[in-house]
Amino acid sequence: MKEKKQNKEEKKEEKDSKENAGKVAEEKAGEKVPEKRKKRYIIIALGIAFILLVVAAVVVYCKGAAYYQTHFLPNTSINGIDCSNMEAREAAILLDAPIQNYSLKITGRNYKTGESGALIGEINSENIQLTYGNSEEAVKMLLEQQNAYEWIWAYVGNGQASSLERNIVFDEDILESIVTSWDACKKRNMLKAKDAYISQEPGLDGYYEVVPETVGTELDVNAVIHLAAEGIREKKDSIDLEEQGCYEEAFIRQDDRRLTSVVDKVNRWLSTSITYDWNGTEVILDREKLTEWITMQDGEPVLDEEKVAKFVKEQAAEYDTYGKKKKFVTTLGTELTLSSRNYGWKTDTETETEELIRLIYKGSTGTREPTYSITAMQKGTNDIGNSYVEADLSNQHLYLYQDGNIVLETDFVSGTMVSTYDCVTPEGIFGLTYKTRNAVLKGATYRTPVSYWMPFYGNYGMHDASWRGAFGGQIFMTSGSHGCINLPPDMAGQIYQYVSEGFPVICYYYGGAPYIGIQAPPASETVVPEEGGEQGAGEEGPAEQPPAETPVEQPPAEAPVETPVEQPPAEAPVETPVEQPPAEAPVETPAEQPPAETPVETPAEQPSAEATVE
């Protein structure tokens, strides 16, 4: 029962609370009605404001779009110029403004000096009536291409950069007249370019050089006008005519390989420097002399080889001693003037000329001796030296000097004075041709063996004469040899040991040869030329050679003859070595009628060409 009573009470309380809650809700609802109405008014007001704002925006946007139908959008640039909010005409004027101050400078070579970088002339826009022919139309076309409704985005965006190509208009006839009026473009002021070339004469330093090309100022005027017109159309600030190749240039430049090669060659020749030791005298051949011999002909160096040959001959004539007369002081103290028949220094002019030409072409430097065909014992004018054979033909006495001292002296028998004149022993200064042992002197009718044969002038020489019993005195006058110097055998052997090829042999007479023979002597003595083999002015002709055939000596009949073992020079007598003759001296056939016991020589008529003159 208690539970039922309790449930009723709970239900009653629940009902009372619901009634109370309803009353409270009614009271609250009465209070909220005015608040809802206020909110509604606010919403309506906001809606109206928004609509008005949208309408205003649309109006502004449409007005902006209409504006930019005739104006460029914000942040618009044309050819780098800001044209924002400008009409086409305004933009065209602004774009045309730079051309009103346009000028084109033409540079090139100074027409007087040829120097680069000179101002040739200047072209101004006003001079040639320079304009853009269609600027406004071109700007209008560019304006029409823009979208006016994007003007709002143009404000906030990066804008638009446009490039406008327009035709440049100017008076080309006026341009041509301006260009042709410049001094540099006048024909009379233009300098023609000249090719580089090799100087015709050596410079101050003695050498040839490549003369640089002459820079010309000759312009192709039509090319200048064309370049100026193109430069104006491209709105260039300057044009360098030299860079554009408007000048007539030299064809051959300073660095031309052919020119430099030729100059190198000729200067190599000129660099030749040779110091000669010409028979003890210093002769210098250098550039000073070479410039007289070397010239340029048709762009090539030419060495005058005839002048080279003349130079060699001149030096030979000056310093050669071969064939020249020399002073000689005899042992007895008398000074004589003797001819150098075949002795002295003689330049081989032909060989030396060829060698010198070769050295010049090579550009050689250094020292040298000329090529000699004949040499003496020592250099200088006194080329005899201190070692020589001195044959005093007048006194029939011989002296042998060695290093200035007499080491041997002996009597001898020389050529007879009663036979033909060619049997007279010649006087002069000679050089020993050669020497040989055990030779046979052969002629047409004789074969004479000798132990020592020492020729010094053609077929004249010194040899032993074992068949003679006496030497010296006046034997030579009537019983002399056929030209040779007959020596005692022991003395011939000693002399043979001292002498050698080229050893000086000096023969002389005091007062001339005492000839008393049947043939008249020559009116004047003949000598070899004094210019080393070249005939000089005022000099006597070449010396006479012995006759083709010579007197012979009769050797002992029993003397055995050996076959030749040594061949002498071509001009020397042909000798055949033989065994030593018997101890008995051979008897010579008398020329006149001497006593039977006196050995004499019998002149023969004409021996063979290979015979040796004694």
C-alpha positions in Angstrom: 0.0 0.0 0.0 2.8 2.2 0.8 4.3 1.6 -2.6 1.1 2.7 -4.4 0.8 5.7 -2.2 4.3 6.6 -3.0 3.8 6.2 -6.8 0.8 8.5 -6.7 2.8 11.2 -5.0 5.5 10.9 -7.6 3.1 11.2 -10.4 1.5 14.3 -8.8 4.8 16.0 -8.4 5.7 15.2 -12.1 2.4 16.8 -13.2 3.0 19.9 -11.1 6.5 20.4 -12.6 5.2 20.1 -16.1 2.5 22.7 -15.4 5.0 25.0 -13.9 7.4 24.6 -16.9 4.5 25.4 -19.4 3.8 28.6 -17.5 7.4 29.6 -17.6 7.7 28.9 -21.4 4.6 31.0 -22.1 6.1 33.9 -20.2 9.4 33.7 -22.2 7.7 33.5 -25.6 6.0 36.7 -24.9 9.3 38.4 -24.3 11.1 37.1 -27.7 8.7 38.4 -30.3 10.2 41.9 -30.6 13.8 40.6 -31.0 13.0 38.5 -34.1 11.5 41.5 -35.8 14.6 43.5 -35.3 16.9 40.9 -36.8 14.7 40.7 -39.9 15.1 44.4 -40.5 18.8 44.1 -40.2 19.0 41.3 -42.8 16.8 43.2 -45.2 19.1 46.3 -44.8 22.2 44.3 -45.5 20.7 42.7 -48.5 19.8 46.1 -49.9 23.3 47.4 -49.2 24.9 44.5 -51.0 22.7 44.9 -54.0 23.5 48.5 -54.1 27.2 47.7 -53.8 27.1 45.1 -56.6 25.2 47.5 -58.8 27.8 50.2 -58.1 30.6 47.8 -58.9 29.0 46.8 -62.1 28.6 50.4 -63.0 32.2 51.1 -62.2 33.5 48.0 -64.0 31.4 48.9 -67.1 32.6 52.4 -67.0 36.2 51.2 -66.7 35.7 48.8 -69.6 34.2 51.6 -71.6 37.2 53.8 -70.7 39.8 51.2 -71.7 38.1 50.8 -75.1 40.0 54.0 -76.0 42.9 53.9 -73.5 45.6 51.5 -72.9 45.3 49.3 -69.8 47.3 50.1 -66.7 50.9 48.8 -66.6 51.1 48.8 -70.4 54.4 49.5 -72.1 55.1 49.8 -75.8 58.7 49.5 -77.0 59.8 50.1 -73.5 57.8 53.3 -73.0 55.0 53.4 -70.4 51.7 54.1 -72.2 49.3 53.3 -69.3 45.9 55.0 -69.5 46.9 56.8 -72.8 44.8 57.2 -75.9 46.3 56.0 -79.1 47.2 59.5 -80.3 48.9 60.3 -77.0 50.9 57.1 -77.1 51.9 57.6 -80.7 53.2 61.1 -79.9 55.2 59.7 -77.0 56.6 56.9 -79.1 57.6 59.2 -81.9 59.3 61.6 -79.6 62.8 59.8 -79.6 63.0 59.9 -83.4 62.8 63.6 -83.4 66.2 63.7 -81.7 67.7 60.8 -83.6 71.2 61.1 -85.2 73.6 58.6 -86.9 77.3 59.1 -86.6 79.5 57.7 -89.4 83.1 57.0 -88.5 86.1 55.7 -90.5 89.6 56.7 -91.6 90.7 60.3 -91.7 91.0 61.0 -95.4 94.2 63.0 -94.9 96.1 60.7 -92.5 94.4 57.4 -92.8 94.0 57.2 -89.0 91.0 55.1 -87.8 88.1 56.3 -85.7 87.7 59.7 -87.4 84.2 61.2 -87.7 83.3 61.1 -91.4 79.8 62.7 -91.0 76.6 62.9 -89.0 73.0 62.5 -90.1 70.2 64.1 -88.1 66.5 63.3 -88.3 65.5 66.8 -89.3 68.0 66.8 -92.1 66.4 63.9 -93.8 62.9 64.5 -92.7 62.8 61.4 -90.6 59.4 60.2 -89.3 57.4 57.1 -88.5 55.0 56.8 -91.4 52.1 54.9 -89.5 52.6 55.4 -85.8 49.1 56.3 -84.8 47.5 53.7 -86.9 49.9 51.1 -85.6 49.1 52.2 -82.0 45.4 52.0 -82.7 45.7 48.5 -84.0 47.6 47.5 -80.8 44.9 49.2 -78.7 42.2 47.2 -80.4 43.9 44.0 -79.6 43.8 44.5 -75.8 40.8 43.2 -73.7 39.3 46.3 -72.0 37.3 44.1 -69.6 40.6 43.0 -68.1 41.4 46.4 -66.8 40.9 45.4 -63.2 43.4 42.6 -63.5 45.8 44.9 -65.3 46.0 47.0 -62.1 47.0 44.1 -59.9 49.0 42.1 -62.4 52.4 42.6 -64.0 51.0 44.5 -66.9 51.6 43.9 -70.6 54.8 44.8 -72.6 54.3 45.2 -76.4 56.6 45.7 -79.3 55.5 47.9 -82.1 57.0 47.7 -85.5 56.7 50.8 -87.6 57.9 51.9 -90.9 60.6 54.7 -90.8 60.2 57.2 -93.5 63.0 59.6 -94.7 64.1 61.3 -97.8 66.7 59.1 -99.4 67.7 61.7 -102.0 68.5 64.1 -99.3 70.5 61.3 -97.5 72.5 60.7 -100.7 73.3 64.4 -101.1 74.4 64.6 -97.5 76.7 61.6 -97.8 78.3 62.7 -101.1 79.0 66.2 -99.6 81.3 64.8 -97.0 85.0 65.5 -97.7 85.9 61.9 -97.1 83.5 60.8 -99.8 84.9 63.1 -102.5 87.0 61.3 -105.0 89.7 64.0 -105.1 90.3 63.5 -101.4 90.6 59.7 -101.5 94.0 58.0 -101.1 94.6 54.8 -103.0 95.9 51.9 -100.9 99.4 50.6 -101.9 100.6 47.1 -101.5 103.5 46.3 -99.1 106.8 45.9 -100.9 110.5 45.3 -100.3 112.7 48.4 -100.0 114.9 48.9 -103.1 117.8 49.9 -100.9 119.0 48.8 -97.5 118.0 50.9 -94.5 120.3 52.7 -92.1 121.0 49.5 -90.4 122.2 48.0 -93.7 119.4 45.5 -94.1 116.4 45.4 -96.4 112.9 45.5 -94.9 109.2 45.1 -95.9 107.7 48.5 -96.4 104.2 48.3 -94.9 101.2 48.7 -97.1 99.7 52.2 -97.4 96.3 52.4 -95.7 93.9 53.8 -98.3 91.0 56.1 -97.8 89.3 55.2 -101.0 85.6 54.6 -100.2 82.8 52.8 -102.0 80.4 55.8 -101.7 77.4 53.7 -102.8 78.1 51.2 -100.0 78.3 54.1 -97.5 74.9 55.4 -98.6 73.3 51.9 -98.4 74.8 51.4 -94.9 73.6 54.7 -93.7 70.1 54.0 -94.9 70.0 50.6 -93.2 71.4 52.1 -90.1 68.7 54.7 -90.0 66.0 52.1 -90.5 67.5 50.0 -87.6 67.9 53.2 -85.5 71.6 52.6 -85.0 73.6 55.2 -83.2 76.8 54.8 -85.2 78.4 52.9 -88.1 82.2 52.3 -88.5 83.0 52.2 -92.2 86.3 50.4 -91.6 84.6 47.6 -89.7 82.0 47.4 -92.5 84.7 46.9 -95.1 83.9 50.0 -97.2 87.5 50.9 -98.0 89.6 49.6 -100.9 92.4 47.7 -99.1 95.9 46.8 -100.2 96.2 43.3 -101.7 99.7 42.5 -100.3 100.2 43.1 -96.6 103.3 43.5 -94.5 103.1 40.0 -93.2 102.9 38.5 -96.7 104.8 35.2 -96.6 106.5 35.7 -99.9 107.8 39.2 -99.0 109.1 38.1 -95.6 110.8 35.1 -97.2 112.6 37.2 -99.7 113.7 39.7 -97.0 114.9 36.9 -94.8 116.9 35.6 -97.7 118.6 38.9 -98.8 119.3 39.8 -95.2 120.9 36.4 -94.6 123.2 37.2 -97.5 124.0 40.6 -96.1 124.7 39.1 -92.7 127.8 37.4 -94.2 130.9 38.5 -92.4 134.2 36.9 -93.3 137.6 38.0 -92.1 140.3 36.8 -94.5 143.9 36.1 -93.7 145.1 37.0 -97.2 148.8 36.1 -97.1 149.2 37.6 -93.7 146.9 40.7 -94.3 143.5 41.0 -92.7 140.8 41.6 -95.3 137.3 42.1 -94.0 134.3 41.3 -96.1 131.2 42.7 -94.4 127.8 44.3 -95.1 129.3 47.5 -96.4 130.9 45.7 -99.3 128.0 43.3 -99.7 125.5 46.1 -100.3 127.4 46.9 -103.4 127.0 43.4 -104.7 123.5 42.6 -103.7 120.5 44.4 -105.3 116.8 43.8 -105.6 115.5 43.1 -109.1 111.8 42.4 -109.7 111.3 41.7 -106.1 114.1 39.1 -105.8 117.6 39.5 -104.4 120.4 39.2 -106.9 124.0 38.7 -106.1 126.4 40.2 -108.7 128.7 37.2 -109.0 131.0 39.1 -111.4 131.6 41.7 -108.6 132.5 38.8 -106.3 135.0 37.5 -108.8 136.4 41.0 -109.3 136.8 41.4 -105.5 138.7 38.1 -105.3 141.0 39.0 -108.2 141.7 42.5 -106.7 142.7 40.9 -103.4 144.8 38.4 -105.3 146.5 41.2 -107.2 147.1 43.1 -104.0 148.4 40.3 -101.7 149.6 37.5 -103.9 153.4 37.4 -104.3 153.6 34.8 -107.0 155.3 36.2 -110.1 156.1 39.6 -108.5 159.5 41.1 -108.3 161.2 41.0 -104.9 164.1 42.5 -103.2 166.7 40.0 -102.2 170.0 40.6 -100.4 172.6 38.0 -101.4 175.1 36.4 -99.0 177.7 38.8 -100.3 175.5 41.7 -99.2 174.2 42.9 -102.6 170.5 43.8 -103.0 169.0 42.5 -106.2 165.6 42.7 -107.6 164.5 39.3 -108.8 161.3 37.9 -110.5 159.3 35.2 -108.8 159.2 32.9 -111.7 157.1 30.2 -110.1 157.3 31.0 -106.4 155.0 32.8 -104.0 151.4 33.0 -102.8 149.0 32.5 -105.7 145.2 32.6 -105.1 143.1 30.1 -106.9 140.7 32.9 -108.0 138.2 30.7 -109.7 137.9 28.2 -106.8 137.9 31.0 -104.2 135.2 32.9 -106.1 133.0 29.9 -106.1 133.5 29.3 -102.4 132.9 32.9 -101.5 129.6 32.9 -103.5 128.6 29.8 -101.6 129.4 31.3 -98.3 127.4 34.5 -99.1 124.3 32.5 -100.1 124.7 30.6 -96.8 125.2 33.8 -94.7 128.4 32.5 -93.2 130.5 34.3 -90.6 134.0 33.6 -89.4 137.6 33.7 -90.5 139.2 31.9 -93.5 142.2 31.8 -95.8 141.6 32.0 -99.5 142.2 29.0 -101.6 145.7 29.0 -102.9 147.0 27.2 -106.0 150.6 27.8 -105.0 152.0 28.7 -101.5 155.2 30.0 -100.2 157.3 29.2 -97.2 155.9 32.1 -95.1 153.3 34.8 -95.4 153.9 38.4 -96.2 155.8 40.3 -98.9 159.0 38.6 -97.8 157.7 35.1 -98.4 161.0 33.5 -98.9 161.6 33.1 -95.2 164.9 32.1 -93.6 165.3 28.7 -95.2 166.2 28.6 -98.9 168.8 27.6 -101.5 170.8 30.5 -102.8 172.6 29.8 -106.1 175.1 32.5 -107.0 175.4 31.9 -110.8 178.1 34.4 -111.3 180.4 32.9 -108.8 179.1 29.3 -109.3 178.6 28.9 -105.6 175.6 27.6 -103.6 174.5 28.4 -100.1 171.9 26.4 -98.2 170.2 28.4 -95.4 168.2 26.8 -92.6 166.4 29.1 -90.1 168.7 32.0 -91.2 171.9 30.1 -90.9 174.2 28.7 -93.6 174.2 24.9 -93.0 175.9 24.0 -96.3 177.7 25.6 -99.2 179.3 24.2 -102.3 180.5 25.0 -105.8 178.5 23.9 -108.8 178.3 24.0 -112.6 175.3 25.7 -114.2 174.2 26.1 -117.8 176.7 26.8 -120.5 177.1 30.2 -122.1 178.2 29.0 -125.5 175.2 27.0 -126.6 171.7 28.1 -127.4 170.3 30.7 -124.9 167.8 28.2 -123.5 170.8 26.4 -121.9 171.5 29.4 -119.7 170.3 28.7 -116.2 167.5 31.2 -115.5 167.7 33.6 -112.7 164.8 34.4 -110.3 163.0 33.1 -107.3 161.7 29.6 -107.6 159.9 26.9 -105.6 161.1 23.3 -105.7 158.6 21.4 -107.8 159.3 18.1 -106.1 162.2 15.8 -105.4 163.0 12.2 -106.1 165.7 9.6 -105.9 167.4 7.5 -108.6 165.8 9.1 -111.6 166.8 8.8 -115.2 166.8 12.0 -117.3 165.7 10.9 -120.7 165.8 12.6 -124.1 165.7 11.6 -127.7 169.2 10.3 -127.7 170.1 9.8 -124.1 169.2 8.2 -120.7 171.2 9.8 -117.8 170.7 8.3 -114.4 171.0 10.6 -111.4 170.8 9.8 -107.7 169.1 13.0 -106.6 166.7 15.0 -108.9 165.3 18.3 -107.6 163.6 20.3 -110.4 162.6 23.9 -109.6 161.5 25.5 -112.9 160.0 23.4 -115.6 162.8 21.1 -116.7 165.5 23.1 -114.9 166.6 21.6 -111.6 169.5 20.5 -109.3 171.0 17.1 -109.4 174.2 15.2 -108.7 176.8 15.1 -111.5 179.1 12.2 -110.7 180.7 12.4 -114.1 182.3 15.8 -113.4 185.6 16.0 -111.8 185.5 19.7 -111.0 182.9 22.3 -110.0 182.8 26.1 -109.7 185.0 28.7 -111.3 184.5 29.4 -115.0 183.7 25.9 -116.1 180.1 26.9 -116.9 181.2 29.4 -119.5 182.2 26.8 -122.1 181.6 23.4 -120.5 178.4 24.1 -118.5 175.3 22.0 -118.4 172.2 22.4 -120.5 170.6 24.6 -117.8 170.6 22.4 -114.7 172.7 23.0 -111.6 175.2 20.2 -111.5 176.3 19.4 -107.9 178.9 17.2 -106.3 177.2 14.0 -105.4 177.8 14.2 -101.7 176.5 17.8 -101.6 173.5 16.9 -103.7 172.6 14.2 -101.2 172.9 16.6 -98.2 170.8 19.3 -100.0 168.2 16.6 -100.8 167.7 15.9 -97.1 166.9 19.6 -96.4 164.7 20.6 -99.2 161.0 19.7 -99.9 158.3 20.6 -102.3 158.0 24.4 -102.5 161.4 25.1 -100.9 162.7 28.4 -102.2 165.5 28.3 -104.7 167.0 31.7 -105.6 169.2 31.9 -108.6 170.9 35.1 -109.8 173.7 36.7 -111.8 175.5 39.9 -110.8 175.0 42.1 -113.9 173.1 39.5 -115.9 174.1 36.2 -117.5 177.5 36.4 -119.4 176.1 34.8 -122.5 178.5 34.5 -125.5 176.7 31.9 -127.5 175.6 31.7 -131.1 172.0 32.7 -130.4 171.4 36.4 -129.3 169.8 36.7 -125.9 166.4 38.3 -125.6 166.3 42.1 -125.6 164.7 42.1 -122.2 164.1 39.4 -119.6 160.6 38.0 -119.5 158.9 37.2 -116.3 155.6 35.6 -115.2 152.7 38.0 -114.4 152.7 39.7 -111.0 149.0 39.3 -110.2 148.8 35.7 -109.2 148.4 34.4 -112.7 146.6 37.5 -114.1 148.4 39.7 -116.6 148.7 43.2 -115.0 149.1 46.5 -116.7 152.7 47.3 -117.6 153.9 43.8 -116.6 156.0 41.6 -118.8 154.7 38.4 -120.3 155.2 34.9 -119.1 158.6 33.4 -118.8 160.0 31.4 -121.6 160.0 27.6 -121.0 162.8 25.4 -122.1 162.7 24.1 -125.6 160.7 21.1 -126.5 163.9 19.1 -126.9 167.0 19.6 -124.8 170.7 18.6 -124.8 171.3 15.1 -123.5 174.0 13.5 -121.5 175.5 10.2 -122.5 175.3 7.7 -119.7 177.8 4.8 -119.5 176.8 2.2 -122.1 176.9 -0.5 -119.5 174.5 1.2 -117.0 171.5 -1.0 -116.6 168.1 0.8 -116.7 165.3 -0.2 -114.4 161.6 0.3 -115.2 160.0 3.5 -113.8 158.9 3.3 -110.2 157.8 6.9 -109.6 155.8 9.2 -111.9 156.6 12.9 -111.6 154.2 15.8 -112.3 153.1 16.3 -115.8 155.4 19.3 -116.3 158.4 17.7 -114.8 160.8 15.5 -116.7 159.9 11.9 -117.0 162.2 10.0 -114.7 162.9 6.3 -114.5 164.7 5.0 -111.4 167.8 3.1 -112.3 170.4 1.2 -110.4 173.5 3.1 -109.4 176.0 3.5 -112.3 179.4 2.0 -112.1 181.9 3.9 -110.0 183.6 5.3 -113.0 182.2 8.7 -114.0 180.5 8.9 -117.3 182.3 10.9 -119.9 180.2 13.6 -121.6 180.6 14.3 -125.3 182.4 17.6 -125.7 180.5 20.6 -127.0 183.6 22.2 -128.3 186.9 20.4 -128.2 188.1 20.2 -124.6 190.8 17.9 -123.4 189.8 14.2 -123.5 190.0 13.9 -119.7 187.6 16.7 -119.1 183.9 15.6 -118.9 181.7 17.8 -121.0 178.1 17.8 -122.2 177.1 17.6 -125.9 174.1 19.7 -126.9 171.5 17.9 -128.8 169.3 19.4 -131.4 165.7 18.9 -130.3 164.8 16.3 -127.6 161.4 14.8 -127.1 158.6 16.8 -125.4 159.0 14.7 -122.2 162.7 15.3 -121.9 164.1 17.0 -118.8 166.3 20.0 -119.1 169.3 19.8 -116.8 
